[in-house]
Amino acid sequence: MVPLVMAEVGDTVTIRKITGNDQVRQHLAEMGFTVDTRVTVVSHLAGSLILNVRGSRVGIGEAMARRILY
């Protein structure tokens, strides 16, 4: 498994694991990031990612993207 920050623009990946404490995992789940969810990388600029998750575009920073593994 590799962190989401390693995915290229245009890649669609399936989330396999989310690391971090309960609060971090809950925050990501509230934004739609759960195991077995498909995510498409829309943009990757200056460490931040714009992702298409469950039909919505969501922006996350590099630190959060490193907690999402595919």
SULFENPE-V411993 format. One record per residue. RES is the residue in one small letter. SS is DSSP state (2 for helix, 1 for strand, 0 for the rest). PSI is psi in whole degrees, -180 to 180 (none if undefined). D_FIRST is the distance of its C-alpha to the first C-alpha in whole Angstrom. Layout:
# SULFENPE-V411993
res: (RES:RES)
ss: (SS:SS)
psi: (PSI:PSI)
d_first: (D_FIRST:D_FIRST)
This chain:
# SULFENPE-V411993
res: (m:v:p:l:v:m:a:e:v:g:d:t:v:t:i:r:k:i:t:g:n:d:q:v:r:q:h:l:a:e:m:g:f:t:v:d:t:r:v:t:v:v:s:h:l:a:g:s:l:i:l:n:v:r:g:s:r:v:g:i:g:e:a:m:a:r:r:i:l:y)
ss: (0:0:1:2:2:2:0:0:0:0:0:1:1:1:0:0:1:1:0:0:0:2:2:2:2:2:2:2:2:2:0:0:0:0:0:0:0:1:1:1:1:1:1:1:1:0:0:1:1:1:1:1:1:0:0:1:1:1:1:1:0:2:2:2:2:0:0:1:1:0)
psi: (143:154:151:-28:-18:-12:148:158:132:-17:139:122:162:127:129:-30:148:124:171:177:174:-39:-43:-47:-39:-43:-46:-39:-39:-25:-2:-1:99:161:140:9:138:136:136:132:118:-42:150:96:128:39:-18:151:140:125:149:113:120:39:2:151:131:136:133:155:170:-40:-43:-40:-29:-19:-13:119:143:none)
d_first: (0:4:7:9:12:11:11:15:18:19:15:15:11:11:9:8:8:11:12:15:19:20:22:19:17:21:21:18:19:22:21:20:16:15:13:13:15:15:15:17:17:21:21:19:22:23:19:20:18:20:19:20:19:21:24:24:23:22:22:19:19:17:16:16:13:11:11:10:6:5)
